Amino acid sequence: MIKITHIAVTGPASLRLTFSDAQAGEVDLSGLIARPGVMVGPLRDSAYFARVFLEEGAPTWPNGFDLAPWALHRDMDAQGLLKPVGQLA
């Protein structure tokens, strides 16, 4: 099962993710957090967005909102955003 092993905030709505299969990349979540909803609303505040942490390998925020690591991996791979860890600039 794919999990995220390291997470870093790289912008007001973007994260650099390292996955358990030694693939990594940066993802922009601005489209996701622009959607209406009680759970994503707080993430529009960049200070709150930066409070992300890993819980059981998933990006999670203090309000309980989380993202499935396998889905992030699948979507990032399909978009060509993933590279082997050693090849990141």
N, CA, C and O atoms as CSV, one atom per row, in Angstrom:
chain,resi,resn,atom,element,x,y,z
A,1,MET,N,N,0.844,-1.182,0.000
A,1,MET,CA,C,0.000,0.000,0.000
A,1,MET,C,C,0.889,1.244,0.000
A,1,MET,O,O,1.846,1.342,0.768
A,2,ILE,N,N,0.556,2.176,-0.863
A,2,ILE,CA,C,1.301,3.429,-0.971
A,2,ILE,C,C,0.960,4.333,0.207
A,2,ILE,O,O,-0.206,4.545,0.538
A,3,LYS,N,N,2.010,4.858,0.829
A,3,LYS,CA,C,1.861,5.855,1.885
A,3,LYS,C,C,2.798,7.008,1.590
A,3,LYS,O,O,3.707,6.888,0.768
A,4,ILE,N,N,2.579,8.101,2.250
A,4,ILE,CA,C,3.479,9.243,2.145
A,4,ILE,C,C,4.420,9.174,3.339
A,4,ILE,O,O,3.992,9.024,4.483
A,5,THR,N,N,5.708,9.285,3.048
A,5,THR,CA,C,6.718,9.179,4.102
A,5,THR,C,C,7.275,10.538,4.514
A,5,THR,O,O,7.842,10.676,5.598
A,6,HIS,N,N,7.116,11.531,3.661
A,6,HIS,CA,C,7.599,12.878,3.993
A,6,HIS,C,C,6.710,13.887,3.279
A,6,HIS,O,O,6.275,13.671,2.148
A,7,ILE,N,N,6.455,14.979,3.961
A,7,ILE,CA,C,5.605,16.035,3.410
A,7,ILE,C,C,6.230,17.380,3.729
A,7,ILE,O,O,6.747,17.588,4.827
A,8,ALA,N,N,6.182,18.294,2.766
A,8,ALA,CA,C,6.682,19.649,2.985
A,8,ALA,C,C,5.751,20.628,2.281
A,8,ALA,O,O,5.324,20.384,1.153
A,9,VAL,N,N,5.443,21.718,2.936
A,9,VAL,CA,C,4.625,22.772,2.347
A,9,VAL,C,C,5.544,23.598,1.454
A,9,VAL,O,O,6.596,24.060,1.896
A,10,THR,N,N,5.144,23.782,0.193
A,10,THR,CA,C,5.975,24.525,-0.756
A,10,THR,C,C,5.311,25.796,-1.258
A,10,THR,O,O,5.906,26.543,-2.035
A,11,GLY,N,N,4.097,26.047,-0.825
A,11,GLY,CA,C,3.376,27.243,-1.241
A,11,GLY,C,C,2.065,27.339,-0.492
A,11,GLY,O,O,1.772,26.493,0.353
A,12,PRO,N,N,1.267,28.359,-0.787
A,12,PRO,CA,C,0.020,28.548,-0.053
A,12,PRO,C,C,-0.994,27.423,-0.256
A,12,PRO,O,O,-1.923,27.279,0.538
A,13,ALA,N,N,-0.823,26.620,-1.323
A,13,ALA,CA,C,-1.736,25.499,-1.570
A,13,ALA,C,C,-1.003,24.330,-2.220
A,13,ALA,O,O,-1.614,23.528,-2.926
A,14,SER,N,N,0.295,24.232,-1.987
A,14,SER,CA,C,1.056,23.160,-2.626
A,14,SER,C,C,1.927,22.416,-1.620
A,14,SER,O,O,2.381,22.961,-0.613
A,15,LEU,N,N,2.135,21.139,-1.948
A,15,LEU,CA,C,2.906,20.246,-1.085
A,15,LEU,C,C,3.911,19.461,-1.916
A,15,LEU,O,O,3.643,19.106,-3.063
A,16,ARG,N,N,5.062,19.198,-1.330
A,16,ARG,CA,C,6.004,18.233,-1.905
A,16,ARG,C,C,5.814,16.959,-1.109
A,16,ARG,O,O,5.923,16.951,0.117
A,17,LEU,N,N,5.527,15.873,-1.831
A,17,LEU,CA,C,5.231,14.597,-1.210
A,17,LEU,C,C,6.260,13.555,-1.612
A,17,LEU,O,O,6.617,13.448,-2.785
A,18,THR,N,N,6.731,12.794,-0.650
A,18,THR,CA,C,7.584,11.639,-0.923
A,18,THR,C,C,6.784,10.402,-0.530
A,18,THR,O,O,6.268,10.302,0.583
A,19,PHE,N,N,6.694,9.468,-1.465
A,19,PHE,CA,C,5.893,8.266,-1.266
A,19,PHE,C,C,6.765,7.077,-0.876
A,19,PHE,O,O,7.982,7.093,-1.060
A,20,SER,N,N,6.130,6.069,-0.345
A,20,SER,CA,C,6.827,4.885,0.142
A,20,SER,C,C,7.494,4.081,-0.969
A,20,SER,O,O,8.302,3.199,-0.682
A,21,ASP,N,N,7.175,4.365,-2.228
A,21,ASP,CA,C,7.831,3.681,-3.343
A,21,ASP,C,C,9.007,4.481,-3.898
A,21,ASP,O,O,9.463,4.224,-5.013
A,22,ALA,N,N,9.503,5.460,-3.117
A,22,ALA,CA,C,10.653,6.304,-3.470
A,22,ALA,C,C,10.375,7.209,-4.671
A,22,ALA,O,O,11.300,7.595,-5.385
A,23,GLN,N,N,9.116,7.544,-4.893
A,23,GLN,CA,C,8.726,8.529,-5.891
A,23,GLN,C,C,8.322,9.795,-5.135
A,23,GLN,O,O,7.807,9.724,-4.019
A,24,ALA,N,N,8.557,10.936,-5.743
A,24,ALA,CA,C,8.227,12.203,-5.081
A,24,ALA,C,C,7.838,13.239,-6.125
A,24,ALA,O,O,8.160,13.117,-7.307
A,25,GLY,N,N,7.138,14.256,-5.656
A,25,GLY,CA,C,6.758,15.346,-6.533
A,25,GLY,C,C,5.988,16.400,-5.782
A,25,GLY,O,O,5.661,16.251,-4.605
A,26,GLU,N,N,5.706,17.480,-6.502
A,26,GLU,CA,C,4.971,18.591,-5.910
A,26,GLU,C,C,3.581,18.633,-6.512
A,26,GLU,O,O,3.406,18.475,-7.720
A,27,VAL,N,N,2.594,18.848,-5.651
A,27,VAL,CA,C,1.207,18.900,-6.096
A,27,VAL,C,C,0.581,20.218,-5.659
A,27,VAL,O,O,0.766,20.667,-4.528
A,28,ASP,N,N,-0.160,20.827,-6.573
A,28,ASP,CA,C,-0.887,22.068,-6.293
A,28,ASP,C,C,-2.334,21.683,-5.977
A,28,ASP,O,O,-3.032,21.117,-6.818
A,29,LEU,N,N,-2.765,21.990,-4.782
A,29,LEU,CA,C,-4.112,21.638,-4.336
A,29,LEU,C,C,-5.076,22.814,-4.393
A,29,LEU,O,O,-6.160,22.748,-3.815
A,30,SER,N,N,-4.699,23.890,-5.081
A,30,SER,CA,C,-5.551,25.080,-5.102
A,30,SER,C,C,-6.923,24.791,-5.709
A,30,SER,O,O,-7.917,25.357,-5.254
A,31,GLY,N,N,-7.004,23.936,-6.710
A,31,GLY,CA,C,-8.297,23.582,-7.292
A,31,GLY,C,C,-9.190,22.858,-6.301
A,31,GLY,O,O,-10.393,23.108,-6.232
A,32,LEU,N,N,-8.594,21.966,-5.543
A,32,LEU,CA,C,-9.345,21.216,-4.536
A,32,LEU,C,C,-9.868,22.124,-3.431
A,32,LEU,O,O,-11.038,22.049,-3.054
A,33,ILE,N,N,-8.996,22.979,-2.919
A,33,ILE,CA,C,-9.426,23.795,-1.783
A,33,ILE,C,C,-10.297,24.982,-2.195
A,33,ILE,O,O,-10.867,25.654,-1.336
A,34,ALA,N,N,-10.405,25.247,-3.495
A,34,ALA,CA,C,-11.305,26.299,-3.971
A,34,ALA,C,C,-12.751,25.827,-4.004
A,34,ALA,O,O,-13.674,26.638,-4.086
A,35,ARG,N,N,-12.946,24.515,-3.942
A,35,ARG,CA,C,-14.306,23.964,-3.959
A,35,ARG,C,C,-15.036,24.334,-2.677
A,35,ARG,O,O,-14.416,24.513,-1.629
A,36,PRO,N,N,-16.357,24.449,-2.767
A,36,PRO,CA,C,-17.117,24.731,-1.541
A,36,PRO,C,C,-17.080,23.533,-0.598
A,36,PRO,O,O,-16.969,22.386,-1.029
A,37,GLY,N,N,-17.173,23.818,0.669
A,37,GLY,CA,C,-17.250,22.743,1.649
A,37,GLY,C,C,-16.678,23.161,2.982
A,37,GLY,O,O,-15.725,23.937,3.060
A,38,VAL,N,N,-17.272,22.636,4.012
A,38,VAL,CA,C,-16.869,22.959,5.378
A,38,VAL,C,C,-15.450,22.469,5.670
A,38,VAL,O,O,-14.683,23.155,6.346
A,39,MET,N,N,-15.103,21.294,5.166
A,39,MET,CA,C,-13.796,20.716,5.492
A,39,MET,C,C,-12.651,21.404,4.755
A,39,MET,O,O,-11.567,21.558,5.319
A,40,VAL,N,N,-12.865,21.819,3.512
A,40,VAL,CA,C,-11.777,22.455,2.757
A,40,VAL,C,C,-11.687,23.959,2.994
A,40,VAL,O,O,-10.651,24.563,2.715
A,41,GLY,N,N,-12.736,24.563,3.495
A,41,GLY,CA,C,-12.734,26.002,3.724
A,41,GLY,C,C,-11.538,26.510,4.512
A,41,GLY,O,O,-10.891,27.465,4.080
A,42,PRO,N,N,-11.220,25.910,5.650
A,42,PRO,CA,C,-10.082,26.397,6.432
A,42,PRO,C,C,-8.740,26.317,5.696
A,42,PRO,O,O,-7.826,27.081,6.007
A,43,LEU,N,N,-8.608,25.411,4.731
A,43,LEU,CA,C,-7.351,25.235,4.013
A,43,LEU,C,C,-7.035,26.406,3.096
A,43,LEU,O,O,-5.904,26.536,2.628
A,44,ARG,N,N,-8.010,27.252,2.836
A,44,ARG,CA,C,-7.776,28.435,2.003
A,44,ARG,C,C,-6.893,29.456,2.705
A,44,ARG,O,O,-6.282,30.307,2.059
A,45,ASP,N,N,-6.829,29.371,4.012
A,45,ASP,CA,C,-5.923,30.216,4.803
A,45,ASP,C,C,-4.548,29.545,4.764
A,45,ASP,O,O,-4.389,28.433,5.268
A,46,SER,N,N,-3.559,30.208,4.173
A,46,SER,CA,C,-2.247,29.583,3.984
A,46,SER,C,C,-1.598,29.170,5.306
A,46,SER,O,O,-0.865,28.182,5.344
A,47,ALA,N,N,-1.849,29.900,6.379
A,47,ALA,CA,C,-1.289,29.513,7.686
A,47,ALA,C,C,-1.919,28.209,8.163
A,47,ALA,O,O,-1.237,27.362,8.740
A,48,TYR,N,N,-3.207,28.048,7.926
A,48,TYR,CA,C,-3.873,26.803,8.314
A,48,TYR,C,C,-3.423,25.662,7.403
A,48,TYR,O,O,-3.169,24.553,7.873
A,49,PHE,N,N,-3.326,25.932,6.103
A,49,PHE,CA,C,-2.858,24.919,5.157
A,49,PHE,C,C,-1.490,24.383,5.585
A,49,PHE,O,O,-1.224,23.187,5.471
A,50,ALA,N,N,-0.636,25.263,6.073
A,50,ALA,CA,C,0.716,24.887,6.481
A,50,ALA,C,C,0.736,24.004,7.729
A,50,ALA,O,O,1.793,23.486,8.091
A,51,ARG,N,N,-0.382,23.827,8.379
A,51,ARG,CA,C,-0.448,22.975,9.575
A,51,ARG,C,C,-0.635,21.502,9.228
A,51,ARG,O,O,-0.909,20.689,10.110
A,52,VAL,N,N,-0.491,21.154,7.961
A,52,VAL,CA,C,-0.628,19.769,7.512
A,52,VAL,C,C,0.382,18.874,8.234
A,52,VAL,O,O,1.497,19.297,8.537
A,53,PHE,N,N,-0.019,17.657,8.498
A,53,PHE,CA,C,0.869,16.663,9.111
A,53,PHE,C,C,0.504,15.300,8.538
A,53,PHE,O,O,-0.544,15.142,7.912
A,54,LEU,N,N,1.360,14.332,8.752
A,54,LEU,CA,C,1.088,12.972,8.292
A,54,LEU,C,C,0.441,12.166,9.402
A,54,LEU,O,O,0.921,12.144,10.536
A,55,GLU,N,N,-0.649,11.510,9.061
A,55,GLU,CA,C,-1.295,10.583,9.986
A,55,GLU,C,C,-1.506,9.277,9.220
A,55,GLU,O,O,-2.284,9.216,8.268
A,56,GLU,N,N,-0.810,8.257,9.648
A,56,GLU,CA,C,-0.856,6.953,8.991
A,56,GLU,C,C,-0.568,7.072,7.500
A,56,GLU,O,O,-1.203,6.405,6.683
A,57,GLY,N,N,0.392,7.924,7.149
A,57,GLY,CA,C,0.825,8.070,5.767
A,57,GLY,C,C,-0.051,8.934,4.892
A,57,GLY,O,O,0.119,8.943,3.673
A,58,ALA,N,N,-0.988,9.664,5.484
A,58,ALA,CA,C,-1.898,10.523,4.721
A,58,ALA,C,C,-1.756,11.970,5.165
A,58,ALA,O,O,-1.673,12.235,6.364
A,59,PRO,N,N,-1.724,12.929,4.213
A,59,PRO,CA,C,-1.748,14.349,4.597
A,59,PRO,C,C,-3.052,14.643,5.321
A,59,PRO,O,O,-4.137,14.329,4.832
A,60,THR,N,N,-2.928,15.249,6.488
A,60,THR,CA,C,-4.087,15.489,7.348
A,60,THR,C,C,-3.976,16.889,7.946
A,60,THR,O,O,-2.879,17.372,8.226
A,61,TRP,N,N,-5.118,17.525,8.135
A,61,TRP,CA,C,-5.153,18.850,8.768
A,61,TRP,C,C,-5.874,18.741,10.102
A,61,TRP,O,O,-6.591,17.770,10.343
A,62,PRO,N,N,-5.689,19.733,10.975
A,62,PRO,CA,C,-6.266,19.664,12.325
A,62,PRO,C,C,-7.785,19.463,12.373
A,62,PRO,O,O,-8.298,18.958,13.372
A,63,ASN,N,N,-8.506,19.840,11.331
A,63,ASN,CA,C,-9.957,19.669,11.335
A,63,ASN,C,C,-10.379,18.252,10.937
A,63,ASN,O,O,-11.570,17.947,10.884
A,64,GLY,N,N,-9.395,17.389,10.658
A,64,GLY,CA,C,-9.689,16.010,10.300
A,64,GLY,C,C,-9.731,15.745,8.805
A,64,GLY,O,O,-9.847,14.592,8.389
A,65,PHE,N,N,-9.641,16.776,7.997
A,65,PHE,CA,C,-9.615,16.575,6.548
A,65,PHE,C,C,-8.320,15.889,6.168
A,65,PHE,O,O,-7.241,16.285,6.610
A,66,ASP,N,N,-8.433,14.850,5.342
A,66,ASP,CA,C,-7.228,14.168,4.885
A,66,ASP,C,C,-7.384,13.765,3.426
A,66,ASP,O,O,-8.480,13.801,2.867
A,67,LEU,N,N,-6.277,13.385,2.829
A,67,LEU,CA,C,-6.251,12.979,1.432
A,67,LEU,C,C,-5.680,11.571,1.343
A,67,LEU,O,O,-4.717,11.243,2.036
A,68,ALA,N,N,-6.263,10.754,0.504
A,68,ALA,CA,C,-5.801,9.379,0.338
A,68,ALA,C,C,-4.463,9.360,-0.399
A,68,ALA,O,O,-4.368,9.858,-1.521
A,69,PRO,N,N,-3.428,8.791,0.223
A,69,PRO,CA,C,-2.117,8.781,-0.425
A,69,PRO,C,C,-2.106,8.037,-1.756
A,69,PRO,O,O,-1.432,8.460,-2.695
A,70,TRP,N,N,-2.849,6.930,-1.845
A,70,TRP,CA,C,-2.860,6.171,-3.097
A,70,TRP,C,C,-3.486,6.980,-4.220
A,70,TRP,O,O,-3.047,6.887,-5.366
A,71,ALA,N,N,-4.506,7.773,-3.911
A,71,ALA,CA,C,-5.162,8.593,-4.932
A,71,ALA,C,C,-4.252,9.735,-5.369
A,71,ALA,O,O,-4.176,10.053,-6.556
A,72,LEU,N,N,-3.558,10.354,-4.409
A,72,LEU,CA,C,-2.594,11.392,-4.765
A,72,LEU,C,C,-1.511,10.821,-5.672
A,72,LEU,O,O,-1.149,11.438,-6.675
A,73,HIS,N,N,-0.990,9.640,-5.322
A,73,HIS,CA,C,0.055,8.989,-6.119
A,73,HIS,C,C,-0.465,8.719,-7.533
A,73,HIS,O,O,0.211,9.030,-8.513
A,74,ARG,N,N,-1.646,8.149,-7.636
A,74,ARG,CA,C,-2.240,7.837,-8.942
A,74,ARG,C,C,-2.399,9.099,-9.794
A,74,ARG,O,O,-2.018,9.119,-10.964
A,75,ASP,N,N,-2.962,10.141,-9.197
A,75,ASP,CA,C,-3.212,11.374,-9.941
A,75,ASP,C,C,-1.910,12.077,-10.326
A,75,ASP,O,O,-1.775,12.573,-11.445
A,76,MET,N,N,-0.960,12.118,-9.403
A,76,MET,CA,C,0.315,12.758,-9.702
A,76,MET,C,C,1.078,11.981,-10.770
A,76,MET,O,O,1.724,12.584,-11.628
A,77,ASP,N,N,1.013,10.665,-10.730
A,77,ASP,CA,C,1.672,9.836,-11.739
A,77,ASP,C,C,1.039,10.084,-13.105
A,77,ASP,O,O,1.752,10.230,-14.098
A,78,ALA,N,N,-0.269,10.133,-13.165
A,78,ALA,CA,C,-0.977,10.365,-14.428
A,78,ALA,C,C,-0.636,11.731,-15.025
A,78,ALA,O,O,-0.652,11.898,-16.245
A,79,GLN,N,N,-0.330,12.701,-14.170
A,79,GLN,CA,C,0.011,14.051,-14.630
A,79,GLN,C,C,1.506,14.218,-14.892
A,79,GLN,O,O,1.947,15.293,-15.299
A,80,GLY,N,N,2.280,13.172,-14.664
A,80,GLY,CA,C,3.725,13.245,-14.872
A,80,GLY,C,C,4.455,14.041,-13.802
A,80,GLY,O,O,5.539,14.568,-14.052
A,81,LEU,N,N,3.876,14.133,-12.621
A,81,LEU,CA,C,4.467,14.936,-11.548
A,81,LEU,C,C,5.433,14.152,-10.661
A,81,LEU,O,O,6.144,14.750,-9.853
A,82,LEU,N,N,5.472,12.844,-10.794
A,82,LEU,CA,C,6.325,12.023,-9.926
A,82,LEU,C,C,7.644,11.686,-10.607
A,82,LEU,O,O,7.712,11.427,-11.808
A,83,LYS,N,N,8.698,11.701,-9.776
A,83,LYS,CA,C,10.046,11.315,-10.226
A,83,LYS,C,C,10.684,10.504,-9.112
A,83,LYS,O,O,10.319,10.645,-7.945
A,84,PRO,N,N,11.639,9.653,-9.476
A,84,PRO,CA,C,12.386,8.984,-8.413
A,84,PRO,C,C,13.034,10.015,-7.488
A,84,PRO,O,O,13.498,11.056,-7.954
A,85,VAL,N,N,13.070,9.741,-6.204
A,85,VAL,CA,C,13.573,10.698,-5.216
A,85,VAL,C,C,14.926,11.281,-5.616
A,85,VAL,O,O,15.132,12.485,-5.467
A,86,GLY,N,N,15.836,10.482,-6.108
A,86,GLY,CA,C,17.169,10.946,-6.472
A,86,GLY,C,C,17.192,11.877,-7.660
A,86,GLY,O,O,18.219,12.508,-7.910
A,87,GLN,N,N,16.098,11.994,-8.411
A,87,GLN,CA,C,16.058,12.826,-9.617
A,87,GLN,C,C,15.355,14.157,-9.409
A,87,GLN,O,O,15.170,14.914,-10.363
A,88,LEU,N,N,14.963,14.454,-8.178
A,88,LEU,CA,C,14.297,15.735,-7.923
A,88,LEU,C,C,15.304,16.858,-7.913
A,88,LEU,O,O,16.424,16.719,-7.422
A,89,ALA,N,N,14.875,17.976,-8.471
A,89,ALA,CA,C,15.756,19.149,-8.510
A,89,ALA,C,C,15.651,19.934,-7.224
A,89,ALA,O,O,16.319,20.957,-7.069
